[in-house]
Amino acid sequence: MQNQPQPNPNQQGKQIQIKVSDDVMKGTYANAMSIVHSKEEFTLDFMNIYPHQGAGIVGARIITSPGHMKRIITALQDNLKKYENQHGKIEEAKAPDPIGFKTA
């Protein structure tokens, strides 16, 4: 996310090293997403759906707090605006036909 939190005066000078495994580094393609929530958390499932095969797979599941979800949405909106300012307006794709899901 591009939105940077304000530095905490008690933590100035501290740096956090983030490591990314090779498996995570390669990324996961998703052409669908499902979101469910409870009072305590949001669960986002990023899926790759194969409509002609009648199959799909969840490639990544993110579980986060409502407060962090709000920050994620803000960061996504900010980056979408920056992208469109640089590359032009993105036309929203037509929504696919409804798909019924069965869990395995």
Contacts in CASP RR format, 6 or more apart in sequence:
PFRMAT RR
TARGET T0000
AUTHOR 0000-0000-0000
METHOD contacts of the structure
MODEL  1
MQNQPQPNPNQQGKQIQIKVSDDVMKGTYANAMSIVHSKEEFTLDFMNIY
PHQGAGIVGARIITSPGHMKRIITALQDNLKKYENQHGKIEEAKAPDPIG
FKTA
1 71 0 8 1.000
1 72 0 8 1.000
1 75 0 8 1.000
1 79 0 8 1.000
2 75 0 8 1.000
2 78 0 8 1.000
2 79 0 8 1.000
2 82 0 8 1.000
3 71 0 8 1.000
3 74 0 8 1.000
3 75 0 8 1.000
3 78 0 8 1.000
28 46 0 8 1.000
28 48 0 8 1.000
28 59 0 8 1.000
28 60 0 8 1.000
29 48 0 8 1.000
30 46 0 8 1.000
30 47 0 8 1.000
30 48 0 8 1.000
30 59 0 8 1.000
30 60 0 8 1.000
31 47 0 8 1.000
31 48 0 8 1.000
31 49 0 8 1.000
32 46 0 8 1.000
32 47 0 8 1.000
32 48 0 8 1.000
32 49 0 8 1.000
32 96 0 8 1.000
32 99 0 8 1.000
33 44 0 8 1.000
33 45 0 8 1.000
33 46 0 8 1.000
33 47 0 8 1.000
34 44 0 8 1.000
34 45 0 8 1.000
34 47 0 8 1.000
34 101 0 8 1.000
35 42 0 8 1.000
35 43 0 8 1.000
35 44 0 8 1.000
35 45 0 8 1.000
36 42 0 8 1.000
36 43 0 8 1.000
37 43 0 8 1.000
37 66 0 8 1.000
39 66 0 8 1.000
40 65 0 8 1.000
40 66 0 8 1.000
41 63 0 8 1.000
41 64 0 8 1.000
41 65 0 8 1.000
41 66 0 8 1.000
42 63 0 8 1.000
42 64 0 8 1.000
42 65 0 8 1.000
42 66 0 8 1.000
42 69 0 8 1.000
43 61 0 8 1.000
43 62 0 8 1.000
43 63 0 8 1.000
44 61 0 8 1.000
44 62 0 8 1.000
44 63 0 8 1.000
44 64 0 8 1.000
45 58 0 8 1.000
45 59 0 8 1.000
45 60 0 8 1.000
45 61 0 8 1.000
46 58 0 8 1.000
46 59 0 8 1.000
46 60 0 8 1.000
46 61 0 8 1.000
46 62 0 8 1.000
47 56 0 8 1.000
47 57 0 8 1.000
47 58 0 8 1.000
47 59 0 8 1.000
48 56 0 8 1.000
48 57 0 8 1.000
48 59 0 8 1.000
49 55 0 8 1.000
49 56 0 8 1.000
49 99 0 8 1.000
50 56 0 8 1.000
51 96 0 8 1.000
51 99 0 8 1.000
64 72 0 8 1.000
80 90 0 8 1.000
83 90 0 8 1.000
84 90 0 8 1.000
END
